Amino acid sequence: MNDTANLVQGDPDAPFWNAWREGERFLLHRCGICGRHEWPATCCIEHGLKAMEWVEVSASGVVDTFTIFHRAYAKELAAEVPYALAVLRLDAGPYFHTRIVGIAADDVQSGMRVHVRRGQQDPFPLFVPA
């Protein structure tokens, strides 16, 4: 897959991508006043943008919903077919879209606990069953 460096220029989520690329740290945007986590970077609906900071979190959560692709959405994924893309509810609160790996796509289930892992060739956060 393409390097995440192309996503970083001018991206308000640059701290997330840089932390992941450089040290496999998983960051979320958090309000320093109420503690609510956000993804992608945004402002707190109660306290605005000034209170927001990037913090490292334990990237685990639950599959909220998913879809199984039987054709590759991108040519880089052709060898992975079928594969599951999921919307996770992270333990820290926000939703996160990702690919579920380390399990047959047909075995992915809503409610399944997952945690992050780095793919060998994929620079994006991937999730595996916990």
VMD Tcl script that draws the C-alpha trace (Angstrom):
set ca {
  {0.00 0.00 0.00}
  {1.02 3.62 -0.33}
  {3.10 5.22 2.37}
  {1.19 7.28 4.94}
  {3.52 10.24 4.29}
  {1.21 11.24 1.44}
  {-1.64 11.57 3.93}
  {0.25 13.79 6.35}
  {0.88 17.04 4.46}
  {-1.69 19.59 5.60}
  {-3.72 16.90 7.36}
  {-5.11 17.82 10.81}
  {-4.60 14.14 11.68}
  {-0.85 14.35 10.95}
  {0.11 13.68 14.61}
  {-1.79 10.38 14.45}
  {-0.15 9.25 11.20}
  {3.33 10.39 12.25}
  {3.11 8.59 15.62}
  {1.91 5.41 13.94}
  {4.52 5.50 11.17}
  {7.44 6.39 13.43}
  {6.70 4.39 16.56}
  {3.53 2.37 16.13}
  {1.85 4.53 18.76}
  {-1.93 4.90 18.46}
  {-3.07 8.45 19.24}
  {-6.51 9.98 19.59}
  {-7.55 13.61 19.90}
  {-8.80 14.22 23.46}
  {-10.39 17.15 25.21}
  {-8.14 18.16 28.11}
  {-11.17 19.36 30.09}
  {-13.82 16.62 29.81}
  {-11.57 13.77 28.58}
  {-13.70 12.85 25.54}
  {-11.68 11.18 22.76}
  {-12.29 12.00 19.09}
  {-11.27 10.49 15.77}
  {-10.51 12.01 13.35}
  {-9.13 15.25 14.80}
  {-11.91 17.62 15.71}
  {-12.93 19.96 18.48}
  {-14.84 19.16 21.64}
  {-18.52 20.01 21.27}
  {-18.48 21.41 24.81}
  {-15.02 23.02 25.10}
  {-13.84 23.83 21.56}
  {-10.52 23.31 19.83}
  {-8.14 24.93 22.34}
  {-8.71 22.16 24.88}
  {-7.80 19.38 22.41}
  {-4.56 17.39 22.66}
  {-3.17 14.22 21.10}
  {-2.76 11.35 23.59}
  {-1.64 7.75 23.24}
  {-4.34 5.16 23.93}
  {-4.53 1.40 24.03}
  {-6.04 0.58 20.64}
  {-8.61 -2.06 21.39}
  {-12.33 -2.21 20.99}
  {-15.31 -4.04 19.55}
  {-16.45 -4.60 15.98}
  {-19.62 -2.55 15.62}
  {-20.36 -3.40 11.99}
  {-18.43 -4.79 9.03}
  {-18.61 -5.72 5.38}
  {-16.82 -8.44 3.48}
  {-15.26 -7.56 0.15}
  {-15.15 -10.38 -2.38}
  {-13.46 -8.18 -4.97}
  {-10.46 -6.00 -4.25}
  {-11.32 -2.36 -3.65}
  {-7.67 -1.54 -4.42}
  {-5.22 -3.53 -6.50}
  {-2.94 -3.85 -3.46}
  {-5.66 -5.90 -1.75}
  {-6.19 -8.39 -4.60}
  {-4.28 -11.13 -2.80}
  {-6.36 -10.57 0.37}
  {-9.81 -11.29 -1.13}
  {-12.11 -11.88 0.64}
  {-11.32 -9.35 3.35}
  {-13.32 -7.61 6.06}
  {-13.54 -3.87 6.59}
  {-15.02 -2.89 9.91}
  {-16.21 0.03 11.95}
  {-14.90 -0.45 15.47}
  {-16.03 1.20 18.66}
  {-12.70 1.83 20.38}
  {-12.57 1.36 24.14}
  {-11.58 5.05 24.35}
  {-14.92 5.96 22.76}
  {-14.76 6.96 19.09}
  {-15.40 4.85 16.03}
  {-12.49 3.77 13.82}
  {-12.60 2.25 10.33}
  {-10.09 -0.50 9.61}
  {-9.40 -3.88 8.12}
  {-9.70 -7.00 10.29}
  {-6.85 -9.46 9.73}
  {-5.62 -12.66 11.32}
  {-9.01 -14.32 10.88}
  {-11.04 -15.56 7.94}
  {-13.33 -12.78 6.71}
  {-16.36 -15.05 7.17}
  {-15.48 -15.47 10.88}
  {-15.61 -11.75 11.71}
  {-18.61 -10.94 13.91}
  {-20.21 -7.83 15.34}
  {-19.36 -7.62 19.03}
  {-15.99 -9.33 18.56}
  {-13.14 -7.87 20.66}
  {-10.12 -6.70 18.64}
  {-6.81 -4.93 19.15}
  {-4.40 -3.12 16.87}
  {-1.37 -4.59 15.17}
  {0.93 -3.34 12.47}
  {0.92 -5.10 9.13}
  {4.25 -6.05 7.60}
  {3.49 -4.40 4.26}
  {0.55 -2.20 5.24}
  {1.42 1.13 6.89}
  {-2.10 1.53 8.31}
  {-3.35 0.29 11.68}
  {-4.90 -3.15 11.30}
  {-6.91 -4.99 13.92}
  {-6.88 -8.66 14.94}
  {-9.17 -10.67 17.23}
  {-8.25 -10.15 20.89}
}
mol new
graphics top color blue
foreach p $ca { graphics top sphere $p radius 0.5 }
foreach p [lrange $ca 0 end-1] q [lrange $ca 1 end] { graphics top cylinder $p $q radius 0.2 }
display resetview
